[in-house]
Amino acid sequence: MVVVVVVVVVVVVLLVVVVLVVVVVVVIVVVVVVVVVVVVVVVVVVVVVVVVVVLVVVFC
């Protein structure tokens, strides 16, 4: 009986650890994706601003 309880506790603890690791990995992936999207948006905005400024300077 004691062996069964110990095995069940170990399995439950392992499952909890696996779930926590998966959650941490998912959070890290989401953060990386958000950072990449923000960087891409900033780069696009900077490029658009530079192009507009160059066009204004050239045509004015």
N, C-alpha and C positions, 0 to 999 in steps of 0.2 A: 504493500500500500504506500509506504513512504517513497519507494522508488518511483512509482507512478506519479505521485505528487511532484517530486523533484523534476522528473522528465517534463511534465506539463508546465511547470514554472519556467524551466529553461527554454522550452519551445516558445512560450508566450513572451519571454524577455527577448529572445532572438527576433521574433516577429516585430516587436515594438522597435527594436534597434533598426531593423531593415526598413520599416515604415518611416522612421525618423531620417534615415540616410536618404531615402527616396525623396522625402519632402525637402530636405536641404538641397539636394541636387536640382530639383525642380525650381526652387527659389533662386538658386545661383543662375540657372539657365534663363529664367525670366528677367533677372537683373541684367544679365549680359545682353539679352535681346533689347531691353529698354535702352540701355546705354548705346548700343549700336544704332538704334533708330534715332535717338537724340543726336548723335554725332552726324548721321546722314542728313538729318533735317537742318542742322546748323551749317553743314558744308553747302547744302543746296541754297540756303538763304544767303550765305556769304557770296556764292558764285553769282546768284541773281543780282544782288546789290552791286557787285563789281561790274557786271555786264551793263547794268542800267547806268551806273556812273560813267563808264567808258563811253557808252552811246550818247549820253547827255553832253559829255565833254567834246566828243567828236562832232556832233551835229549842232553845237551851240557856239 
